[in-house]
Amino acid sequence: MQFLIQRAGLLLRLFALALVLFPSLVRADTDLDAANHAYTAGSYEESAKLLQQLITSRGYSASLCFNLGNAEARAGHPGLALLNYERARYLAPGDPDIDHNLQLARKQAGLNTNSYRWWQIMLRSISWTIWFGLIVGCLTLLLIAIIGSSLKSSPPAFRKICKAVFFIFIPLTLLLGFVELSVIGFNHRIEGVIVAPDKATLRYSPFESADSTGTIPEGELVTVEDRHNDYLRIEARNGHYGWIQQKDIEPVVPGSFDIQPSN
């Protein structure tokens, strides 16, 4: 009897949880339908607003960021469009639709076709666990080769093969280790997209009175390296460095600009 009472109590709690969650799920689907309807009707500003509300309530996903990028692009906001395309690509690096719309938006904004080089795209699309597995495999083959070459009972041809493995897999292991470190470093870069209308001013130092070193166009992807008060030190795609006001840039990964200020 006590077991049945416990089971009944568990079922009641699950039922109560379903009653709480079900309306929110229905409401979220309704909001998504409304955002899609607004986009189809040509109300791109309204669609972008509804999609942003969905992201705020649901959290970030590749599909929501992609749809928001489409709405912002249609609404004539290239910076916000590219920001959300970059966020979508960060969450789904190998998605061809995201990459296509991202490149198209960059071209329409007068930017270089791709914010990443081909090898950078490859690094972002491969998990570090794959590289780690390859390294472990190479080390295993090296261990087998060491054991095989040290056994006097092994056939001479086999010992020669084992020795030859040293000249192949030792450099290969070192190469894969270097690539894995590159993958980890590349995936942990702090990146942002310029959202200032038209252009953002790049300065020599983090002060409004500092001389300008040039401008960065809206929608460009940059790497953030340091922070001082309301300024961020960035590296542009052309290799130039400088300080830019934080209000002119948004992080690809929300919250990633919360880095330690420089001394």
Legacy VTK file of the C-alpha trace (Angstrom):
# vtk DataFile Version 3.0
C-alpha trace
ASCII
DATASET POLYDATA
POINTS 263 float
0.000 0.000 0.000
2.783 2.423 0.891
4.448 1.705 -2.464
1.220 2.529 -4.313
0.855 5.774 -2.370
4.416 6.777 -3.288
3.800 5.981 -6.956
0.565 7.976 -6.899
2.374 10.940 -5.310
5.067 10.786 -8.000
2.463 10.726 -10.763
0.686 13.705 -9.235
3.946 15.689 -9.094
4.705 14.836 -12.723
1.192 15.854 -13.718
1.553 19.169 -11.877
4.897 19.798 -13.583
3.304 19.098 -16.966
0.540 21.601 -16.204
3.186 24.218 -15.447
5.367 23.533 -18.485
2.702 22.891 -21.111
1.353 26.470 -21.303
4.871 27.878 -21.671
5.661 25.434 -24.481
2.427 26.271 -26.278
3.083 29.983 -25.811
6.633 29.616 -27.204
5.339 27.816 -30.303
2.671 30.485 -30.717
5.313 33.229 -30.504
7.439 31.420 -33.106
4.462 31.126 -35.420
3.771 34.832 -34.928
7.399 35.698 -35.748
7.293 33.558 -38.894
3.962 35.081 -39.921
5.332 38.613 -39.448
8.375 37.727 -41.568
6.188 36.287 -44.344
3.974 39.390 -44.242
7.011 41.658 -44.652
6.951 43.005 -41.082
10.634 42.315 -40.538
11.061 44.649 -37.562
8.200 42.922 -35.752
9.566 39.492 -36.660
13.010 40.420 -35.309
11.441 41.731 -32.095
9.457 38.513 -31.534
12.473 36.316 -32.289
14.598 38.293 -29.832
11.928 37.778 -27.184
11.999 34.051 -27.907
15.773 33.973 -27.490
15.454 35.843 -24.201
12.911 33.326 -22.875
14.190 30.107 -24.487
17.895 30.744 -24.771
20.161 30.803 -27.818
19.883 28.189 -30.554
21.278 28.008 -34.070
17.810 28.070 -35.660
16.568 31.080 -33.689
19.761 33.059 -34.344
19.585 32.150 -38.028
15.953 33.296 -38.315
16.757 36.470 -36.389
19.654 37.130 -38.757
17.302 36.779 -41.723
14.803 39.200 -40.165
17.481 41.778 -39.288
18.938 41.542 -42.793
15.522 42.193 -44.338
14.934 45.042 -41.879
18.101 46.763 -43.101
20.280 46.162 -40.033
23.479 44.589 -41.452
25.384 44.686 -38.167
22.706 42.854 -36.177
22.100 40.464 -39.071
25.757 39.465 -39.249
25.962 39.249 -35.464
23.188 36.671 -35.382
24.541 34.769 -38.381
27.899 34.550 -36.582
26.139 33.297 -33.458
24.272 30.713 -35.517
27.524 29.591 -37.134
29.190 29.344 -33.732
26.403 27.001 -32.573
26.283 25.018 -35.848
29.651 25.432 -37.622
28.952 23.059 -40.519
25.462 24.244 -41.486
25.511 25.189 -45.211
22.399 27.404 -45.023
23.888 29.507 -42.235
27.185 29.827 -44.088
25.428 30.785 -47.354
23.348 33.553 -45.761
26.345 34.788 -43.774
28.486 35.132 -46.896
25.624 36.789 -48.789
25.067 39.305 -45.970
28.794 40.098 -45.819
28.864 40.672 -49.573
25.827 42.965 -49.409
27.506 44.912 -46.577
30.622 45.436 -48.705
32.791 43.113 -46.592
35.110 40.308 -47.639
33.183 37.179 -48.561
34.190 35.207 -45.487
35.171 36.386 -42.034
37.186 33.153 -41.616
39.826 31.602 -43.852
39.237 28.030 -45.076
41.581 26.508 -42.506
39.867 28.425 -39.700
36.496 27.068 -40.807
37.980 23.564 -40.797
39.325 24.013 -37.273
35.978 25.259 -35.990
34.087 22.364 -37.577
36.246 19.598 -36.037
35.873 18.683 -32.381
38.979 18.533 -30.201
37.952 15.017 -29.163
38.572 13.835 -32.734
42.107 15.206 -32.681
42.679 13.705 -29.253
41.514 10.322 -30.524
43.897 10.534 -33.483
46.787 11.364 -31.163
45.954 8.412 -28.897
45.817 6.163 -31.961
49.226 7.360 -33.142
50.728 6.828 -29.700
49.254 3.322 -29.582
50.857 2.463 -32.920
54.148 3.870 -31.666
53.942 1.677 -28.572
53.254 -1.391 -30.712
56.195 -0.456 -32.945
58.521 -0.086 -29.946
57.505 -3.463 -28.564
57.687 -5.126 -31.966
61.146 -3.781 -32.808
62.523 -4.809 -29.407
61.428 -8.438 -29.708
64.252 -10.505 -31.108
61.837 -13.250 -32.044
60.037 -10.942 -34.469
60.727 -11.451 -38.191
63.344 -8.985 -39.590
60.823 -7.520 -42.030
58.399 -6.791 -39.172
61.143 -5.089 -37.147
61.997 -2.894 -40.132
58.355 -1.896 -40.464
58.210 -1.052 -36.761
61.310 1.124 -37.048
59.859 2.868 -40.103
56.770 3.706 -38.069
58.951 5.933 -35.859
59.738 8.226 -38.791
56.066 8.504 -39.741
54.008 8.584 -36.564
56.301 10.625 -34.314
56.123 13.681 -36.647
52.426 12.945 -37.252
51.711 12.867 -33.519
53.521 16.166 -33.005
51.622 17.696 -35.932
48.251 16.523 -34.628
49.120 17.826 -31.168
49.904 21.240 -32.630
46.635 21.237 -34.585
44.671 20.248 -31.469
46.165 23.153 -29.540
45.257 25.417 -32.466
41.678 24.136 -32.375
41.384 24.785 -28.643
42.907 28.248 -28.974
40.780 29.176 -31.971
37.554 28.049 -30.309
38.337 30.123 -27.207
38.948 33.427 -28.974
36.748 36.297 -27.819
35.025 37.651 -30.915
32.568 40.415 -31.588
30.693 42.027 -34.456
30.626 45.762 -35.113
27.024 46.953 -34.725
27.604 50.726 -34.859
25.631 52.207 -37.762
27.881 52.680 -40.803
31.317 52.596 -39.096
33.024 52.484 -35.695
36.072 54.576 -34.769
39.293 52.784 -33.878
41.623 54.692 -31.511
45.246 54.462 -30.389
44.306 54.349 -26.703
41.100 53.785 -24.661
40.129 57.435 -24.374
37.699 59.564 -26.358
40.400 62.209 -26.835
42.825 59.691 -28.367
43.689 59.958 -32.050
41.855 57.726 -34.483
43.681 54.990 -36.360
40.801 54.509 -38.781
37.333 52.994 -38.843
35.833 49.511 -38.922
32.715 48.899 -41.036
29.433 47.757 -39.571
29.077 43.988 -39.492
32.804 43.179 -39.420
33.988 40.354 -37.173
36.886 41.275 -34.863
38.841 39.638 -32.047
38.683 41.242 -28.588
41.936 41.092 -26.616
41.619 43.478 -23.666
39.331 45.906 -21.895
39.723 49.289 -20.204
36.591 50.875 -18.761
34.158 51.250 -21.683
36.741 50.492 -24.359
37.815 47.173 -25.867
41.133 46.516 -27.565
40.467 44.618 -30.765
42.305 43.077 -33.666
40.676 43.698 -37.032
40.772 41.218 -39.922
43.433 43.331 -41.676
45.776 42.811 -38.705
45.356 46.326 -37.299
44.945 46.843 -33.556
43.174 49.579 -31.639
40.577 50.540 -29.053
36.866 50.765 -29.739
33.906 51.767 -27.573
32.035 48.771 -26.195
28.679 50.181 -27.302
29.811 49.821 -30.923
30.359 46.068 -30.713
28.425 42.989 -29.584
29.979 39.642 -28.560
29.377 36.552 -30.672
29.172 34.571 -27.426
27.017 36.661 -25.043
28.894 37.605 -21.883
32.337 36.878 -23.327
33.368 40.545 -23.055
33.415 40.230 -19.266
37.216 39.975 -19.273
39.604 41.416 -16.739
40.459 45.077 -17.389
44.038 45.962 -18.151
46.215 47.448 -15.409
LINES 1 264
263 0 1 2 3 4 5 6 7 8 9 10 11 12 13 14 15 16 17 18 19 20 21 22 23 24 25 26 27 28 29 30 31 32 33 34 35 36 37 38 39 40 41 42 43 44 45 46 47 48 49 50 51 52 53 54 55 56 57 58 59 60 61 62 63 64 65 66 67 68 69 70 71 72 73 74 75 76 77 78 79 80 81 82 83 84 85 86 87 88 89 90 91 92 93 94 95 96 97 98 99 100 101 102 103 104 105 106 107 108 109 110 111 112 113 114 115 116 117 118 119 120 121 122 123 124 125 126 127 128 129 130 131 132 133 134 135 136 137 138 139 140 141 142 143 144 145 146 147 148 149 150 151 152 153 154 155 156 157 158 159 160 161 162 163 164 165 166 167 168 169 170 171 172 173 174 175 176 177 178 179 180 181 182 183 184 185 186 187 188 189 190 191 192 193 194 195 196 197 198 199 200 201 202 203 204 205 206 207 208 209 210 211 212 213 214 215 216 217 218 219 220 221 222 223 224 225 226 227 228 229 230 231 232 233 234 235 236 237 238 239 240 241 242 243 244 245 246 247 248 249 250 251 252 253 254 255 256 257 258 259 260 261 262
